[in-house]
Amino acid sequence: MDTEEQLIIRLQSGDETSLAKLYDLLSNQVFSLALQILRNREDAQEVLQDTFVKLYQNAERFNPEFGSARAYIYTIARNESRMRLRAKQSRPQKLADIDLHDPASTFEANQVTDHDSRITVAKALEHLTREDQHLLQASFFEGYSHAELAEQTGLPLGTIKSKVRRALLKLRDLLGDV
């Protein structure tokens, strides 16, 4: 059986059956990664398809000296997920009952529906420090890893993990039993 690296190398030579084999091997994991970032099955399914289309189009960019085939494919999937997430966030969405820009607007946990949960979390995030907001949004909504956040901020990895954990605990307290 061919390794993932061998399959991408064969794909670089134009062997389309190797793409199908890679899809069979990794599609569940790629879908799970996209779903974890996007929290939406339809979007995750589209990212799955886009990931393997990009892999087909850009197979020649893979170099086994710089990492594994799996890491290469996951990177494509994570980037596709982030782009989709950013595109969705840039589209303004207004729900009739809650105006995020109105300081008088408040939320009550017992009035929240699944449709409103993202707005509720956004309102709760406003009660955290800017740093905590950034860390939670970057790690959970944008898909950045703790290591990537440590690199971005210049803080040690352990500090990032501690700060994210404390911010999550604060957010949980703010949200209560939502």
N, C-alpha and C positions, 0 to 999 in steps of 0.2 A: 504494500500500500504506500502511495506517495505521501510525503510530508506536506504540510501546508506551504512551506517554502518552495518545495519542488513544484507544487501545483501553480503557484504564482509565476514561477520561472517559466513553466510550460504555457501559462496564459500570456506571458510576454512574447512568446513565439507564435501566438495566434491560436492556441489550442483552446477552443471554447468549452470543450467538455470539462476542462479543469476548473472553469468558473462554476459550472453546475456542481462539481464535487465540493468545491469550497463552500458554496451555498448550503449544500446538504450538511456539511460539517459544522458550520458556524452560524447559520441563520437564527437558530434559537437564542444563542448568546448575544448576537447583535440586536435582535428584537428586544431582548430583556434589557440590554444597556440603554437602548433608545427609550423604552417604556419607563425606565427608572428616571431618566432625565426629563422626559416630556409629560409623563403622567397621562397619556392619551393613546389609546390603542390604535386609532386610525393614523395619527401622526407617526407613531412608532413603526407601523407597517409601511408607511411611505418612506421613512428614513431607511428601513431595511432594504427596500427596493433601490432607493437612491444610492445607498452604500455600495451595493454590488454593481450598479451601473458605473459609478465613479471608479470602482476597482477595475472594471473592464477597460474603461477609458484611460486610466492612469497606472496600469500595471507596470509599465516600464519604469516608474518612479521608485518601485520597491527595490531596496538593496539589502540583502540579508546581513551585510556587515553592520548595519545600523539598527537592527532589531528583528524581532520575529515577525512572521507573516500575520500572526494573530494580532499582535500589537499594531501593525500597520492597518489592518482592517478595522480594529476597534477605534483607532484614531480617526479614520474616515467617518465612522458611525458617530463618534462623539462630536466631531466638527459639524456634520450634517444636522445632528440634534440641536446643537447650540445655535446654528444659523436659523433653524426653524423656530426655536424658542425666542430668539431675538426678534425675528420677523413678527411673531404673534404678539410680543410685548410692545412692539412699536405701533401696533394698531390699537387705537383707543377703543375701549369698551366701557359702556355706561349701563349700569343696572338701575332701574327706576328708583329703588329704595335707598341706595347708598351713593353718596357723592364723596369720593376720596379727597376732593379739594375743599370741601366745606368743613371747617374746624368744628362746627356745631354737630356734624354728623357723627353719631356713635354707633357702635354695634353691640348687640346682645346675643350671647351664645345660643340662647334657646330659639332665636328667630332665623338661624342660619340654615340654608338648604345646601345641597351639594353644589348647585349652580353658583351660590354666593360664597362658597368657601374660600376661593382665591381672593376675593375682595376682603373677606374677614381676616385672612392672614396678612394681607397688605396693611390693613388698619392696625392690627396688632404689632406688626413690624415697626410702625411709626413710633411706638412707645419704647423701642430699644435704642441704644446708642447708634450713631452712624457706623461705627466700626462693626458692631454686632449685626446691623442690617446688611452691611456689605458682605460679611463672612457668610451669613445664612443664604442670602440671595445668590452669591457666587457659587456656593457649594451645592445647594439644593435645587435652585431654579436654572442655573446656567451650566451645571455639571462639572465645575472645577473640582479637582481632587484637593485633599489637604496639602499634598506636596506642591501642587501648582500654586495654591494660595500662599504657602510659605515662601515660595520663590518670588511671587508678585509683591508681597509685603516686606520681605526681608526678615521676617520673624522666624524663629526656630519652629520646626514641625510640631514638636510637643506643645509649644505655646499656642499654635493655631488649633490643634486638636482640643486643648483645654478651653480656649475662647469659644469655639464652635459649640462645644458641649454646654458651657454655661449659658450661651445665648439661646440654645434650644430649651434649656430648663426655664429660662425667663419667658420665652415664647409660650411654652406649655402652661406656665402659671397664668399668663395673660389670656390664653384661649380657654382655659378651664376644661370642661368636658365636651367641647365642640365635636 
